[in-house]
Amino acid sequence: MSDGTGIKKIDFVRSSRKDIREFPEEVKEDIGYALFEVQKGGKPAAAKPLKGFGGAGVLEIVENFHGDTYRAVYTVKFPKTVYVLHCFQKKSKHGIKAPQKEIDLMKQRLKTAEEDYKANYQ
């Protein structure tokens, strides 16, 4: 929901707020700024659609820092708020794809976001 300035509300699902707080300071700043761009209706340069969500408006912001990769996954599926579904450090050294357990967690959190949106915004 816009606060009159054209900026959408942002909601963090489950532990995503706590998880992002554990990222290195520089990564938190970059992801935080990117999420602010999303709240204003933009698409940050570091954001790309996440495969496997069938056009549900699920995107990820990817930040590399000192050889590590950090991701923040969010959805723009809902008109009144941006939900941050999951924030994590990718530990696998095999390819760029997120591990299946992370994908499953994101899908479950997307369902949680859908339920929250129905309960609080419709």
Secondary structure in CASP SS format (residue, H / E / C, confidence):
PFRMAT SS
TARGET T0000
AUTHOR 0000-0000-0000
METHOD secondary structure of the structure
MODEL  1
M C 1.00
S C 1.00
D C 1.00
G C 1.00
T C 1.00
G C 1.00
I C 1.00
K C 1.00
K E 1.00
I E 1.00
D E 1.00
F E 1.00
V C 1.00
R C 1.00
S C 1.00
S H 1.00
R H 1.00
K H 1.00
D H 1.00
I H 1.00
R H 1.00
E C 1.00
F C 1.00
P C 1.00
E H 1.00
E H 1.00
V H 1.00
K H 1.00
E H 1.00
D H 1.00
I H 1.00
G H 1.00
Y H 1.00
A H 1.00
L H 1.00
F H 1.00
E H 1.00
V H 1.00
Q H 1.00
K C 1.00
G C 1.00
G C 1.00
K C 1.00
P C 1.00
A C 1.00
A C 1.00
A E 1.00
K E 1.00
P E 1.00
L C 1.00
K C 1.00
G C 1.00
F C 1.00
G C 1.00
G C 1.00
A C 1.00
G C 1.00
V E 1.00
L E 1.00
E E 1.00
I E 1.00
V E 1.00
E E 1.00
N E 1.00
F E 1.00
H C 1.00
G C 1.00
D E 1.00
T E 1.00
Y E 1.00
R E 1.00
A E 1.00
V E 1.00
Y E 1.00
T E 1.00
V C 1.00
K C 1.00
F C 1.00
P C 1.00
K C 1.00
T E 1.00
V E 1.00
Y E 1.00
V E 1.00
L E 1.00
H E 1.00
C E 1.00
F E 1.00
Q E 1.00
K E 1.00
K C 1.00
S C 1.00
K C 1.00
H C 1.00
G C 1.00
I C 1.00
K C 1.00
A C 1.00
P C 1.00
Q H 1.00
K H 1.00
E H 1.00
I H 1.00
D H 1.00
L H 1.00
M H 1.00
K H 1.00
Q H 1.00
R H 1.00
L H 1.00
K H 1.00
T H 1.00
A H 1.00
E H 1.00
E H 1.00
D H 1.00
Y H 1.00
K H 1.00
A H 1.00
N H 1.00
Y H 1.00
Q C 1.00
END
